[in-house]
Amino acid sequence: MTGPQGHPALTTEAVAARLKGRYRSERRFRLACLAAVVLALSFLAALFASIVGKGHSAFRQTHVALDIHFDAETIDPTGERDPETLASANYNTLVRAALSELFPGVTSRSEKRQLYGLISGGAAFDLQDMVMADPSILGETRRLWLLSSDDADMLVKGHIPRDVPEAERRVSDFEIGWLDALDDRGRVERRFNTRFFTSGDSREPEMAGIWGAAKGSLYTMLVTLLLSFPLGVATAVYLEEFAPRNRITDLIEVNINNLAAVPSIVFGLLGLAVFLNFFHMPRSAPLVGGLVLSLMTLPRIIIPARAALTAVPPSIREAAYGLGASPMQVIFHHVLPLALPGILTGTILGMSQALGESAPLLMIGMVAFIVDVPQGIVDPSTVLPVQIYLWADSAERAFVEKTSAAIIVLLGFLILMNLGAVILRRRAERSW
C-alpha cells in the first residue's frame, strides 16, 4: 500500500514509534545541554571557592599588643623636638625593648633575632608617624597593637602547620612558644586589615596593599574613557548616519571588526613602539596605559554603538525631518538620545574588559615594582591585574592570600560594572 506520492503508507504504530524516537532525541539533547550548563557552573563555583578560600584570610591581619615606652633619650636626645631628629630615630629599638621586657629570659643573639622577628618591620614606621604627629607622647608608655610579621601571621591563621618537624617550617619552636604565651596573655588579636586597602606595594607581605594599584587602575581607566568614548561614539555616528556607502567605508568597517579580534598584546607592542620609543612618553604612567587601552577599546565601543544607532526606527528620523529638523538636529536631538542606553552598555562592557587587561600594560613597563601611590596620570604606577601578576610570582606564602584577595577585589569591580550595564540596559529598554 502506497501513499499519494508513491511512498509506503505509514501505519499508526510506525508514526508512534518515530514520535517516541524523536522525543527521546529531544530529551537527550536537553539533558546534554543541562549537563553542559551544570558542568560549567561547577567549574566556575570551584574557581570562586578556591579564590575565596585562599584569599578571605587576607582581609584580617594579626596584631600583637606591646607596651611601648617612647624613650625621649632614644628618640630625641637633644630635646629640641626637631622634625629631622624625630624622623631619623631608631624606632625599632622601642619595639625590641618592649619584647625583651615581656621575655627577659631570652638572652642569646639568635633567640633575640627570632623574638624580634615576630613583629613586622613596618611597626617602626607606625611609631615614627605617631611621634611626628604628636611629639608630646615622648616619655609616655602606651599599649599599642603592632603589626606582626608575615610568618607569625601565617602561623596564627593556620597556614603554617605546627605538627611538622621544625626543619620543615619557617617558624621555630621558640617562636611558636612565644606567640602562644602572648596569646594566653590576650596580646594577640586578628583585626580587619585596613592596610590592605590603604597602602601601596611592599616587599614585606604584611605591609603590602592594593591602594597604589587601585589608583593606577582608576587613572588608567579615566584616560581610557575620556579618549575612547567620544571618539568611538563620533566614529559610530559618522559611519552609520553620514558616511557614503563606498569601498572606503566598507574597508573601514572591515578593519574595525578585525581590530576587535586582535590580541591585546599587539596593542601593547604598538604602544611600546609609538608612545614610548617614538614620542618618548613616561614609562609606567597611567597616561600611556590609557592610550594603549583606548586603542584596544575603541572597536569594542564603535561596534555596539553602531548597533544601537541602527536599532532606532527609521520612522523617528522621518518624523523629525518632516517637522523641519536639520540632519544634525535629527541625530543629536532624537536618534542619539534613544541609542544612548545601548551605547553606554557597550562602553561599560568595553571598559570592564580593559580593566582586566594586563598583557598590553606589561609591554609599556607597568610591571615595575612601585611603592609610592600615584598622584596623577604621569606618575609611575601599576594596575590591579599587573599587581596580581607580581604577587603571584612572589615566593612568600603570605603573598598567596594577598594574590587571591586582590583577585576578589578585581572581580568585585568587574561584577559591579557588568551589573551596572545590565541594569542600565533593562531600565532604558524601549519597545518600538
C-alpha positions in Angstrom: 0.0 0.0 0.0 1.4 3.3 -1.1 0.7 7.0 -0.3 -0.3 9.7 -2.7 3.3 10.2 -3.9 4.3 6.6 -4.1 5.8 6.3 -0.6 4.8 3.5 1.7 1.9 4.4 3.8 2.8 4.9 7.5 0.9 2.9 9.9 -0.2 4.3 13.3 2.4 2.1 15.0 5.2 3.4 12.8 4.2 7.1 13.4 4.1 6.5 17.1 7.5 4.8 17.1 9.0 7.7 15.1 7.5 10.2 17.6 8.9 8.3 20.5 12.3 8.3 18.9 12.1 12.0 18.3 11.0 12.7 21.8 13.9 10.6 23.1 16.3 12.5 21.0 14.9 15.8 22.3 15.2 14.6 25.9 18.8 13.5 25.3 19.6 16.9 23.8 18.1 18.8 26.7 19.9 16.6 29.2 23.2 17.2 27.3 22.6 21.0 27.4 21.7 20.9 31.0 24.8 18.8 31.8 26.9 21.3 30.0 25.5 24.2 32.0 25.8 22.3 35.3 29.4 21.4 34.4 30.3 25.0 33.5 28.7 26.3 36.7 30.5 23.6 38.7 33.9 24.7 37.3 33.0 28.4 37.9 31.9 27.6 41.5 35.1 25.6 42.1 37.2 28.5 40.8 35.4 31.0 43.1 35.6 28.7 46.0 39.3 28.3 45.5 39.9 32.0 45.2 37.7 32.9 48.2 39.1 30.1 50.3 42.7 31.3 49.8 42.0 35.0 49.9 39.5 35.6 52.6 42.1 35.4 55.4 44.0 38.4 53.8 41.2 40.7 55.0 42.3 40.1 58.6 45.8 40.7 59.9 47.4 39.5 63.1 48.4 42.3 65.6 50.4 42.0 68.8 49.9 44.3 71.8 53.2 45.7 73.2 53.8 48.3 75.9 55.9 50.8 74.0 57.9 53.3 76.1 58.6 56.4 73.9 62.0 57.0 75.4 63.0 60.6 74.9 66.7 59.8 75.2 66.4 57.4 72.3 64.1 59.4 70.1 65.1 63.0 70.8 68.4 63.1 72.7 68.7 66.9 72.2 65.2 67.6 73.5 64.6 70.2 70.7 61.8 68.3 69.0 63.5 68.8 65.7 61.4 67.0 63.0 64.6 65.7 61.3 65.8 64.2 64.5 62.4 62.6 65.3 62.2 61.1 61.8 65.7 59.6 61.9 65.4 58.0 65.3 65.7 54.2 65.6 62.1 53.2 66.5 63.0 49.5 66.2 64.8 49.9 69.5 61.4 50.7 71.2 59.8 47.5 69.8 62.8 45.4 70.8 62.8 46.8 74.3 59.1 46.0 74.7 59.6 42.4 73.6 62.6 42.0 75.8 60.6 43.2 78.8 58.0 40.6 78.1 60.5 37.8 77.7 63.5 38.6 79.9 64.8 35.0 79.7 65.7 35.4 76.0 69.4 36.3 76.1 71.2 34.7 73.2 71.6 36.6 69.9 69.9 34.0 67.7 66.9 33.8 70.0 66.6 37.6 70.2 66.7 37.7 66.4 63.8 35.2 66.3 61.9 37.1 69.0 62.2 40.5 67.3 61.1 38.8 64.1 57.6 38.3 65.5 56.9 42.0 64.8 56.8 43.5 61.3 59.5 45.9 60.3 56.6 48.3 59.4 55.8 48.8 63.1 58.7 51.1 63.4 57.3 53.4 60.7 53.9 53.4 62.5 55.7 54.5 65.7 57.5 57.2 63.7 54.2 58.5 62.3 52.8 58.7 65.8 55.7 60.7 67.2 55.8 63.0 64.1 52.1 63.7 64.5 52.2 64.2 68.3 55.7 64.8 69.8 54.1 65.2 73.3 53.9 61.4 73.7 57.7 61.3 74.3 58.3 59.9 77.7 55.0 58.1 77.9 54.3 54.4 77.8 51.4 53.2 75.7 50.0 49.8 74.9 49.8 49.6 71.1 48.6 46.9 68.7 51.5 46.5 66.3 51.6 44.6 63.0 53.0 41.1 63.3 55.4 39.6 60.8 54.1 37.6 57.8 55.4 34.3 59.3 53.7 35.0 62.6 50.5 35.9 60.8 50.6 32.7 58.7 51.1 30.7 61.9 48.2 32.3 63.7 46.0 31.8 60.7 46.9 28.1 60.4 48.7 28.3 57.1 51.9 27.1 58.7 51.4 23.7 60.3 52.5 23.1 63.8 52.6 19.3 63.7 55.6 19.0 61.3 59.3 18.9 62.2 60.9 22.3 62.9 63.2 21.9 60.0 60.2 21.8 57.6 58.5 25.0 58.6 59.6 28.7 58.6 58.6 29.2 62.3 60.8 27.7 65.0 59.5 26.1 68.2 60.7 29.1 70.2 58.6 31.5 68.1 55.5 29.2 68.5 56.0 29.2 72.2 56.4 33.0 72.4 53.3 33.5 70.3 51.3 31.1 72.4 52.5 32.9 75.5 51.4 36.3 74.1 48.1 34.8 73.1 47.5 33.5 76.6 48.1 37.0 77.9 45.5 38.4 75.5 48.1 40.2 73.4 47.5 38.5 70.0 44.5 39.6 68.0 43.3 39.4 64.4 41.9 42.6 63.2 40.4 43.9 59.9 43.3 44.6 57.5 42.8 48.2 56.6 46.4 48.4 55.4 45.5 46.1 52.5 43.2 48.9 51.2 45.2 51.9 52.1 48.8 51.0 51.3 50.9 50.6 48.2 53.0 47.6 47.3 55.8 46.4 49.5 58.4 43.7 49.7 57.0 42.7 53.1 53.7 40.8 52.6 52.1 42.0 55.8 52.6 45.7 54.6 51.6 45.3 51.0 48.3 46.8 49.8 46.3 47.4 46.7 45.7 51.2 47.1 48.6 52.1 44.7 47.4 49.7 42.0 43.8 50.7 42.5 44.6 54.4 42.0 46.7 53.4 38.9 43.7 51.5 37.5 41.5 54.5 38.3 43.7 56.9 36.4 44.2 54.5 33.5 40.5 53.9 33.2 39.8 57.6 33.3 42.2 58.3 30.5 40.8 55.4 28.5 37.2 56.6 29.0 37.9 60.2 28.1 39.6 59.1 24.9 37.7 56.1 23.7 34.1 57.1 24.5 33.8 60.4 22.5 36.0 59.0 19.6 34.0 55.8 19.5 30.6 57.4 19.5 31.6 60.0 17.0 33.0 57.3 14.7 29.8 55.2 15.0 27.6 58.3 14.3 29.6 59.2 11.2 29.7 55.7 9.8 26.0 55.0 10.4 24.5 58.4 9.6 26.7 60.4 7.4 29.3 58.2 5.6 28.6 57.4 2.0 28.4 53.7 1.1 31.6 53.0 -0.9 34.7 50.9 -0.9 36.5 53.2 1.5 33.8 53.0 4.2 33.5 49.2 3.6 37.2 48.9 4.2 37.0 51.0 7.4 34.2 48.8 8.7 36.1 45.6 8.0 39.2 46.9 9.7 37.1 48.0 12.8 35.6 44.5 13.0 39.1 42.9 12.6 40.6 45.2 15.3 38.1 44.0 17.8 39.6 40.5 17.4 43.3 41.5 17.5 45.1 40.1 20.6 45.6 42.7 23.3 49.4 42.3 23.5 49.6 43.6 19.9 48.3 46.9 21.1 51.0 46.8 23.8 53.6 46.4 21.2 52.1 49.3 19.3 52.2 51.5 22.4 55.8 50.5 23.1 56.9 51.4 19.6 54.8 54.6 19.2 54.2 56.2 22.6 57.4 55.2 24.4 60.1 54.8 21.7 58.8 57.5 19.2 57.1 60.1 21.4 59.2 59.3 24.5 56.3 59.5 26.9 56.8 58.5 30.5 57.2 54.8 31.1 54.8 53.0 33.6 52.5 56.0 33.5 48.6 55.7 33.5 48.6 58.2 30.6 50.4 55.8 28.3 48.4 52.8 29.7 45.2 54.7 29.0 46.3 55.5 25.4 47.1 51.8 24.8 43.8 50.6 26.3 41.9 53.3 24.3 43.2 51.8 21.1 42.1 48.4 22.2 38.7 49.6 23.5 37.7 51.8 20.5 36.4 48.9 18.3 34.5 47.4 21.2 32.7 50.8 21.6 32.2 51.5 17.9 30.5 48.2 17.1 27.8 48.2 19.8 27.3 52.0 19.3 26.5 51.4 15.6 24.2 48.5 16.5 22.3 50.9 18.9 22.0 53.6 16.3 20.7 51.0 13.7 18.1 49.8 16.2 16.4 53.3 16.3 13.4 53.0 13.9 13.7 55.0 10.6 10.2 56.4 11.4 11.7 58.6 14.1 14.2 60.1 11.6 11.5 60.6 9.0 9.2 62.3 11.5 12.0 64.7 12.6 12.8 65.5 9.0 9.1 66.1 8.3 9.0 68.6 11.1 11.8 70.6 9.5 14.7 69.4 11.6 18.2 69.5 10.2 20.4 66.4 9.9 22.4 67.4 13.0 19.2 68.1 15.0 17.8 64.7 14.0 21.0 62.9 15.2 21.6 64.8 18.4 18.0 65.6 19.5 16.3 62.3 18.5 18.5 59.4 17.4 21.5 59.7 19.7 19.4 60.1 22.9 17.4 57.0 22.0 20.5 55.0 21.2 22.4 56.2 24.3 21.4 53.3 26.6 22.8 50.7 24.1 25.9 52.9 23.6 26.5 53.2 27.3 26.1 49.4 27.8 28.7 48.7 25.2 31.0 51.3 26.7 30.7 49.8 30.2 31.4 46.3 28.9 34.4 47.5 26.9 35.8 49.4 29.9 35.3 46.3 32.1 37.3 44.3 29.7 40.0 47.0 29.7 40.1 46.9 33.5 41.1 43.3 33.5 43.8 43.6 30.9 47.4 43.1 31.8 49.3 41.9 28.7 49.4 45.3 26.9 50.4 47.1 30.1 53.3 44.7 30.6 54.8 45.9 27.3 54.9 49.6 28.4 56.6 49.0 31.7 53.6 49.0 34.2 55.0 45.7 35.6 57.6 47.7 37.7 57.7 47.4 41.5 56.3 50.7 42.6 55.9 51.5 46.3 54.6 55.1 46.1 50.9 55.7 45.5 50.5 57.7 42.2 49.1 61.2 42.5 48.5 61.8 38.8 48.3 60.3 35.3 52.1 60.8 34.7 53.4 59.3 37.9 54.8 55.7 37.8 52.2 53.2 38.8 50.7 49.8 38.1 47.2 48.4 37.9 45.3 45.7 39.7 45.8 42.9 37.1 49.5 43.5 37.0 49.7 43.8 40.8 48.1 40.3 40.9 50.7 39.0 38.5 53.6 40.5 40.6 52.2 39.0 43.8 51.6 35.6 42.2 55.2 35.5 41.2 56.5 36.1 44.7 57.9 33.3 46.8 56.5 34.2 50.2 53.5 32.2 51.4 51.8 35.3 52.6 51.6 36.7 49.1 49.3 33.7 48.1 46.5 35.1 50.2 47.3 38.6 49.0 47.0 37.5 45.4 43.6 35.8 45.9 42.3 38.8 47.9 43.3 41.2 45.1 41.5 38.9 42.6 38.4 39.1 44.8 38.6 42.9 44.7 39.1 42.9 40.9 36.3 40.5 40.3 34.1 42.7 42.6 34.8 45.7 40.4 34.1 43.7 37.2 30.9 42.3 38.5 29.7 45.7 39.6 30.5 47.2 36.2 28.7 44.4 34.3 25.8 44.6 36.7 25.5 48.3 36.0 25.5 47.6 32.3 22.6 45.1 32.8 20.6 47.4 35.0 21.1 50.3 32.6 20.0 48.3 29.6 16.9 47.0 31.3 15.8 50.4 32.7 16.4 52.1 29.4 14.9 49.5 27.1 12.3 50.8 24.7 9.9 48.7 22.7 9.2 50.2 19.3 
